[in-house]
Amino acid sequence: MKFHSSSPARLRRISLSLIACAGISAVTAESNFPQFSWDHAPVMLHFGSQTRMTDAQVQLTAKLSNFVCLEKNHGVRTNRDNAEKVACEDALRIKAANPDAKVLMYWNTLIAWPFTSYNRDFAESKPKDWTLRDMKTGEPLYKTENNGGVVQYNLLNPEVQEWWAQTIGGAVKEFGFDGFFMDAVSQSKRPIWLKKGWGPGKEKELDQAASNIMQRAKVVMGEDKLLIYNGFRTHATEFDGFTAGGGEFLPYTDGAMIEHFDSISSKKKEDMVAYWKMGAEAAKAGKIVVYKGWPDQDINWLNKEFMALDAAEKERIAREKLVYPLACFLIGAQENAYFCYGWGYNIKDGQLIEYPEYSKKLGAPKGEASRDGWVFKRDFAHAKVTVDLEKRDAKIEWLD
């Protein structure tokens, strides 16, 4: 992504080596992609409902977006034995209400979340070497100790890789989903798991395992199905501006999510510029990029004080705070980029709200963003967008 600068200020040197090394070439967007339009802000919805969705929720989902992912625990309280069947039913209801909708199933790269029938008895029903274990004690390394512990897949076991791909690929085909969302693609490389489970220096092997799974799952479910993964990561540093990760998986998938867009571990202004550049590189390769925006850097499901507020107050804050993350998205958005907004992953965490900005006419961008220091501007057919990353201030001037 090129910024046309009106001042001598230059971008810091950026390392996109992970993307470059992946050898991504420009391709045309596949016909199985959601139908993309600049008419209004392109929105993706990513949520889970522990119970079957109401008719009103289905209709609102179908109205707000044609690109949806149903989270890992969707339907678990309605059908504890086969929650995936409830997710399937809700996906079909959404698609009936909006025939253009593409609905993804959720699957985690590393964690055997016990919400679906496939994982409920994973540790007990599978061989011992199918779970990640402590090298010293041989005991399972749990993602969480709650409810007896949630085990993690031993991704370096080829049998696990094949089971993983066959399971999710088969589920997508069986239930009629349009693909799946592959969460936490790089979580296996966390220092704690390298130290205790895999052993130091296993990063490349784990990346290869993830790539193997992606390619195999694509074959099993069919190349016409979507595989979107989480995701892109940047971390601002003192030395080279930022480091980027996650781009190496793009050649094997249809796109990626930026989950920490101005949040969690990517709060610096350099990170925002990095994400715009990563998104632009992905767009050149014909990939989908989902920007997950948050009401503010510290407003999310981890903020106990915010989560304790009543629903009306949380919605008021989310409405008030929408402009900045939406404007940041629009500064960098390319073809097949989507904005996902809320404060969590539950159906009641702010995504099923009719924000007025979503219905305003946007129109195609007239060009790339210009830059003056940390102020970025970009014009669309029906809107003018300004973002000041240093002051964390933004304005969207709607022309119609």
Secondary structure in CASP SS format (residue, H / E / C, confidence):
PFRMAT SS
TARGET T0000
AUTHOR 0000-0000-0000
METHOD secondary structure of the structure
MODEL  1
M C 1.00
K C 1.00
F C 1.00
H E 1.00
S E 1.00
S C 1.00
S C 1.00
P C 1.00
A C 1.00
R C 1.00
L C 1.00
R C 1.00
R C 1.00
I C 1.00
S E 1.00
L C 1.00
S H 1.00
L H 1.00
I H 1.00
A H 1.00
C H 1.00
A C 1.00
G C 1.00
I C 1.00
S C 1.00
A C 1.00
V C 1.00
T C 1.00
A C 1.00
E C 1.00
S C 1.00
N C 1.00
F C 1.00
P C 1.00
Q C 1.00
F C 1.00
S C 1.00
W C 1.00
D C 1.00
H C 1.00
A C 1.00
P C 1.00
V E 1.00
M C 1.00
L E 1.00
H E 1.00
F E 1.00
G E 1.00
S C 1.00
Q C 1.00
T C 1.00
R C 1.00
M C 1.00
T C 1.00
D H 1.00
A H 1.00
Q H 1.00
V H 1.00
Q H 1.00
L H 1.00
T H 1.00
A H 1.00
K H 1.00
L H 1.00
S C 1.00
N C 1.00
F E 1.00
V E 1.00
C E 1.00
L E 1.00
E C 1.00
K C 1.00
N C 1.00
H C 1.00
G C 1.00
V C 1.00
R C 1.00
T C 1.00
N C 1.00
R C 1.00
D C 1.00
N C 1.00
A H 1.00
E H 1.00
K H 1.00
V H 1.00
A H 1.00
C H 1.00
E H 1.00
D H 1.00
A H 1.00
L H 1.00
R H 1.00
I H 1.00
K H 1.00
A H 1.00
A H 1.00
N C 1.00
P C 1.00
D C 1.00
A C 1.00
K E 1.00
V E 1.00
L E 1.00
M E 1.00
Y E 1.00
W E 1.00
N E 1.00
T C 1.00
L C 1.00
I E 1.00
A C 1.00
W C 1.00
P C 1.00
F C 1.00
T C 1.00
S C 1.00
Y C 1.00
N C 1.00
R C 1.00
D C 1.00
F H 1.00
A H 1.00
E H 1.00
S H 1.00
K C 1.00
P C 1.00
K H 1.00
D H 1.00
W H 1.00
T E 1.00
L C 1.00
R E 1.00
D C 1.00
M C 1.00
K C 1.00
T C 1.00
G C 1.00
E C 1.00
P E 1.00
L C 1.00
Y C 1.00
K C 1.00
T E 1.00
E C 1.00
N H 1.00
N H 1.00
G H 1.00
G C 1.00
V E 1.00
V C 1.00
Q E 1.00
Y E 1.00
N C 1.00
L C 1.00
L C 1.00
N C 1.00
P H 1.00
E H 1.00
V H 1.00
Q H 1.00
E H 1.00
W H 1.00
W H 1.00
A H 1.00
Q H 1.00
T H 1.00
I H 1.00
G H 1.00
G H 1.00
A H 1.00
V H 1.00
K H 1.00
E H 1.00
F H 1.00
G C 1.00
F C 1.00
D C 1.00
G E 1.00
F E 1.00
F E 1.00
M E 1.00
D E 1.00
A C 1.00
V C 1.00
S C 1.00
Q H 1.00
S H 1.00
K H 1.00
R C 1.00
P H 1.00
I H 1.00
W H 1.00
L H 1.00
K H 1.00
K H 1.00
G H 1.00
W H 1.00
G C 1.00
P C 1.00
G C 1.00
K C 1.00
E H 1.00
K H 1.00
E H 1.00
L H 1.00
D H 1.00
Q H 1.00
A H 1.00
A H 1.00
S H 1.00
N H 1.00
I H 1.00
M H 1.00
Q H 1.00
R H 1.00
A H 1.00
K H 1.00
V H 1.00
V H 1.00
M H 1.00
G C 1.00
E C 1.00
D C 1.00
K C 1.00
L E 1.00
L E 1.00
I E 1.00
Y E 1.00
N E 1.00
G C 1.00
F C 1.00
R E 1.00
T E 1.00
H E 1.00
A E 1.00
T E 1.00
E C 1.00
F C 1.00
D C 1.00
G E 1.00
F E 1.00
T E 1.00
A E 1.00
G E 1.00
G C 1.00
G H 1.00
E H 1.00
F H 1.00
L H 1.00
P H 1.00
Y H 1.00
T C 1.00
D C 1.00
G E 1.00
A E 1.00
M E 1.00
I E 1.00
E C 1.00
H C 1.00
F C 1.00
D C 1.00
S E 1.00
I C 1.00
S C 1.00
S E 1.00
K C 1.00
K C 1.00
K H 1.00
E H 1.00
D H 1.00
M H 1.00
V H 1.00
A H 1.00
Y H 1.00
W H 1.00
K H 1.00
M H 1.00
G H 1.00
A H 1.00
E H 1.00
A H 1.00
A H 1.00
K H 1.00
A C 1.00
G C 1.00
K C 1.00
I E 1.00
V E 1.00
V E 1.00
Y E 1.00
K E 1.00
G E 1.00
W C 1.00
P C 1.00
D E 1.00
Q C 1.00
D C 1.00
I E 1.00
N C 1.00
W C 1.00
L C 1.00
N C 1.00
K H 1.00
E H 1.00
F H 1.00
M H 1.00
A C 1.00
L C 1.00
D C 1.00
A H 1.00
A H 1.00
E H 1.00
K H 1.00
E H 1.00
R H 1.00
I H 1.00
A H 1.00
R H 1.00
E H 1.00
K H 1.00
L C 1.00
V H 1.00
Y H 1.00
P H 1.00
L H 1.00
A H 1.00
C H 1.00
F H 1.00
L H 1.00
I H 1.00
G H 1.00
A C 1.00
Q C 1.00
E C 1.00
N C 1.00
A E 1.00
Y E 1.00
F E 1.00
C E 1.00
Y E 1.00
G C 1.00
W C 1.00
G C 1.00
Y C 1.00
N E 1.00
I C 1.00
K C 1.00
D C 1.00
G C 1.00
Q C 1.00
L C 1.00
I C 1.00
E C 1.00
Y C 1.00
P H 1.00
E H 1.00
Y H 1.00
S H 1.00
K C 1.00
K C 1.00
L C 1.00
G C 1.00
A C 1.00
P E 1.00
K C 1.00
G C 1.00
E C 1.00
A C 1.00
S E 1.00
R E 1.00
D E 1.00
G C 1.00
W C 1.00
V E 1.00
F E 1.00
K E 1.00
R E 1.00
D E 1.00
F E 1.00
A C 1.00
H C 1.00
A E 1.00
K E 1.00
V E 1.00
T E 1.00
V E 1.00
D E 1.00
L C 1.00
E C 1.00
K C 1.00
R C 1.00
D E 1.00
A E 1.00
K E 1.00
I E 1.00
E E 1.00
W E 1.00
L C 1.00
D C 1.00
END
